[in-house]
Amino acid sequence: MEFGLSQEQERVKGIAKELALDFAKRAAQHDAERSLPLENFAQMRDAGFYGLVVPKELGGLGLGMLGWVAAAEEIAQGDAATALAFNMHINGTGGICQRPEIPDDKKQRAATTALEGHLMCTMVSEPTSSSLLPSTYNPTVEAEKVPGGYRLYGRKWFASNFEGSDYAYLYVHPKGNANPAQAMAVLIPTRQDGITVTDIWDTLGMRATRSNQVDFTGALVSDDFVLYETESFVGSFLIEESSFSFGGYTSCYMGLGLGMINWATKYLGERTAKGYAQPMGYHPDISHRIGILATEIDAARYMVYKAAWHQDHYGPSLATFEQFLRAKLAVGNALQSLASGLAVACGLHSLFKGQPLERMIRDAATAPIMPPSADACASMIGLLAMGLDPGQAPSIRMA
Ligand SMILES: Cc1cc2nc3c(=O)[nH]c(=O)nc-3n(C[C@H](O)[C@H](O)[C@H](O)COP(=O)(O)OP(=O)(O)OC[C@H]3O[C@@H](n4cnc5c(N)ncnc54)[C@H](O)[C@@H]3O)c2cc1C
């Protein structure tokens, strides 16, 4: 297994690192104001990032999952909310381009839309979705057939960067179909009648993703952008899109973890206490704690790279899905350790508003929550490790 990046992946990682230095300057303001970092997205567009995971044959950079991991870990160190919001574009473009069921002409149309500078978000969640109960992700937003396309009715939640996006990639249920797992994937222009956004995203962390409520009251999706239909939404989504979906945001959280440890090690490596010449980092309690935390995020980082390598070499499969489950769990656990451990190591001085660590700790609180939540990851990994089928696991009784 070789995680060495190609020249092109290294180039993009370098650009991401430079952009992150600039994004970091405004991260506190976007967090405080709960504002979308639109100027950051524009800089990423100008750098060609909208086509980062679009395959070369469709006109993109074709840098694969490893390319996004390498870029995301840099961007997230500057501003994790920018990385996570932009990840929904990567989720959409990556997911669409690798879907075997989507015909080539529709893939090309979606890819061209992104390459022309249109930003996408991805909406799966609805108000009642819980990653402990996968079937709650079956879409209930309904699509009603009309001449030339479908009109949508219903509500999505947690729609990161919907307001900053030109198109949304989402799943809907064909009206009148008796199978609750029946779903259609569509790409819909966000700026049209029949769409209302309600600002509910006043959260502890990741405040600048503006993952708001979106109501559809007759918005139109044209037949050209109805991408495919499946009879079994959850199974299909988990296998075919887990890499670009939760693999993508796992990479952002991994970068956030690197940002936390890098900030803390600089701080503790330089700060001296009254009467002492040496920095606080020489205190054995601090060096011991930092040693453990630095190792934990490093281990999680390699698991993310390993999962991305698996995706790029073997494509989507149950084995790839399991790799991302493990990486997601490891990153979520590492961020929880970093959040609590670094708060103690760096102390109250680092917890004032406006300090990067204070914001990063709040952002990190959402890492084990993003689906599959840490609990959902652990139980699925356990079942797969025992050779058991997660689809057969007992669950709480449905209504
Ligand atoms: C920063 C961030 C950005 C996100 N962006 C997107 C996005 O762009 N697109 C997208 O599709 N999704 C997005 N999500 C949403 C995410 O994908 C999940 O759907 C969402 O986190 C699930 O809700 P939960 O965490 O409350 O549920 P769970 O994973 O179940 O969380 C655990 C607990 O929440 C409670 N809970 C869950 N559901 C219910 C319910 N119906 N009633 C009562 N209690 C409940 C229960 O106590 C449950 O045990 C984002 C999430 C985060 C944190």
PDBQT file of the ligand as one rigid body, heavy atoms in Angstrom, charges set to zero:
ROOT
HETATM    1  C1  LIG A 401     -21.892  19.929  10.899  1.00  0.00    +0.000 C 
HETATM    2  C2  LIG A 401     -22.931  19.088  10.234  1.00  0.00    +0.000 A 
HETATM    3  C3  LIG A 401     -23.235  19.293   8.901  1.00  0.00    +0.000 A 
HETATM    4  C4  LIG A 401     -24.179  18.497   8.265  1.00  0.00    +0.000 A 
HETATM    5  N1  LIG A 401     -24.443  18.706   6.936  1.00  0.00    +0.000 NA
HETATM    6  C5  LIG A 401     -25.299  17.887   6.272  1.00  0.00    +0.000 A 
HETATM    7  C6  LIG A 401     -25.558  18.050   4.878  1.00  0.00    +0.000 A 
HETATM    8  O1  LIG A 401     -24.998  18.940   4.232  1.00  0.00    +0.000 OA
HETATM    9  N2  LIG A 401     -26.421  17.218   4.273  1.00  0.00    +0.000 N 
HETATM   10  C7  LIG A 401     -27.067  16.229   4.957  1.00  0.00    +0.000 A 
HETATM   11  O2  LIG A 401     -27.820  15.482   4.346  1.00  0.00    +0.000 OA
HETATM   12  N3  LIG A 401     -26.879  16.061   6.276  1.00  0.00    +0.000 NA
HETATM   13  C8  LIG A 401     -26.006  16.852   6.957  1.00  0.00    +0.000 A 
HETATM   14  N4  LIG A 401     -25.804  16.695   8.315  1.00  0.00    +0.000 N 
HETATM   15  C9  LIG A 401     -26.738  15.871   9.087  1.00  0.00    +0.000 C 
HETATM   16  C10 LIG A 401     -26.290  14.530   9.345  1.00  0.00    +0.000 C 
HETATM   17  O3  LIG A 401     -26.007  13.950   8.094  1.00  0.00    +0.000 OA
HETATM   18  C11 LIG A 401     -27.298  13.674  10.129  1.00  0.00    +0.000 C 
HETATM   19  O4  LIG A 401     -28.430  13.417   9.375  1.00  0.00    +0.000 OA
HETATM   20  C12 LIG A 401     -27.740  14.234  11.412  1.00  0.00    +0.000 C 
HETATM   21  O5  LIG A 401     -26.624  14.517  12.200  1.00  0.00    +0.000 OA
HETATM   22  C13 LIG A 401     -28.647  13.214  12.124  1.00  0.00    +0.000 C 
HETATM   23  O6  LIG A 401     -29.263  13.785  13.233  1.00  0.00    +0.000 OA
HETATM   24  P1  LIG A 401     -28.804  13.464  14.719  1.00  0.00    +0.000 P 
HETATM   25  O7  LIG A 401     -27.338  13.696  14.817  1.00  0.00    +0.000 OA
HETATM   26  O8  LIG A 401     -29.672  14.227  15.637  1.00  0.00    +0.000 OA
HETATM   27  O9  LIG A 401     -29.194  11.925  14.806  1.00  0.00    +0.000 OA
HETATM   28  P2  LIG A 401     -28.432  10.682  15.378  1.00  0.00    +0.000 P 
HETATM   29  O10 LIG A 401     -27.326  10.314  14.479  1.00  0.00    +0.000 OA
HETATM   30  O11 LIG A 401     -29.392   9.601  15.664  1.00  0.00    +0.000 OA
HETATM   31  O12 LIG A 401     -27.907  11.247  16.756  1.00  0.00    +0.000 OA
HETATM   32  C14 LIG A 401     -28.055  10.631  17.971  1.00  0.00    +0.000 C 
HETATM   33  C15 LIG A 401     -29.286  11.012  18.774  1.00  0.00    +0.000 C 
HETATM   34  O13 LIG A 401     -30.051  12.082  18.244  1.00  0.00    +0.000 OA
HETATM   35  C16 LIG A 401     -31.396  11.953  18.674  1.00  0.00    +0.000 C 
HETATM   36  N5  LIG A 401     -32.337  11.896  17.545  1.00  0.00    +0.000 N 
HETATM   37  C17 LIG A 401     -32.065  11.609  16.271  1.00  0.00    +0.000 A 
HETATM   38  N6  LIG A 401     -33.158  11.671  15.508  1.00  0.00    +0.000 NA
HETATM   39  C18 LIG A 401     -34.148  11.989  16.322  1.00  0.00    +0.000 A 
HETATM   40  C19 LIG A 401     -35.544  12.178  16.130  1.00  0.00    +0.000 A 
HETATM   41  N7  LIG A 401     -36.123  12.057  14.939  1.00  0.00    +0.000 N 
HETATM   42  N8  LIG A 401     -36.307  12.489  17.192  1.00  0.00    +0.000 NA
HETATM   43  C20 LIG A 401     -35.755  12.611  18.423  1.00  0.00    +0.000 A 
HETATM   44  N9  LIG A 401     -34.445  12.435  18.666  1.00  0.00    +0.000 NA
HETATM   45  C21 LIG A 401     -33.663  12.135  17.639  1.00  0.00    +0.000 A 
HETATM   46  C22 LIG A 401     -31.471  10.677  19.435  1.00  0.00    +0.000 C 
HETATM   47  O14 LIG A 401     -31.313  10.956  20.790  1.00  0.00    +0.000 OA
HETATM   48  C23 LIG A 401     -30.302   9.927  18.876  1.00  0.00    +0.000 C 
HETATM   49  O15 LIG A 401     -29.920   8.881  19.680  1.00  0.00    +0.000 OA
HETATM   50  C24 LIG A 401     -24.864  17.472   8.982  1.00  0.00    +0.000 A 
HETATM   51  C25 LIG A 401     -24.551  17.262  10.340  1.00  0.00    +0.000 A 
HETATM   52  C26 LIG A 401     -23.598  18.049  10.959  1.00  0.00    +0.000 A 
HETATM   53  C27 LIG A 401     -23.279  17.780  12.393  1.00  0.00    +0.000 C 
ENDROOT
TORSDOF 0
